[in-house]
Amino acid sequence: MNAPLPTHLKFDVQGLAQAMAHNHAVDGFKLTLTPAQWDILASYMQPFALMQGQVLIEQGAVDRTLYVVESGSLSVHYKDEKSRVRLAILGPGSVVGEGSFFSHLPRNATVQAASHSKVWSLTPIRFTELANRQPSVALEISLGLGAVVAKRLVNRPKRVAVT
């Protein structure tokens, strides 16, 4: 799943913070954190690179990891016995995986890199550790994710894109 990182590719949580601040999509993932809280959050997340076409989430997989896009774009699509339907394209500052993160249900769509992308992941185990050690940061994430889910459920085309 994770691509080898080119030596010139650097990850800095401030890049993620900027991507989220500049995401003006209706369902954008918004967090109100101080610089110190961003640094704390970064210590619980894992950054990695995706090559164009690389699958991040497989429809039907049992996994609750949450992903936030720092750069690039991700394609969300659903496959049935007849065809593949694109549900959404998510750009910098977007979150994916929120449905399974909360519901514990299998993934309902496939997500793959539409372009080379930098992504940060947060596993349920690391989120639990964050909640125990830094509850205010975990609460901010929970409220931000709840807002994303609510906005996607109101938007009929994006409703099925809650992964």
Helices and strands as residue ranges (DSSP letters): H 13-21, H 35-44, E 46-50, E 55-57, E 66-71, E 74-79, E 84-90, E 95-96, H 98-103, E 110-113, E 117-122, H 124-133, H 135-154, H 156-159
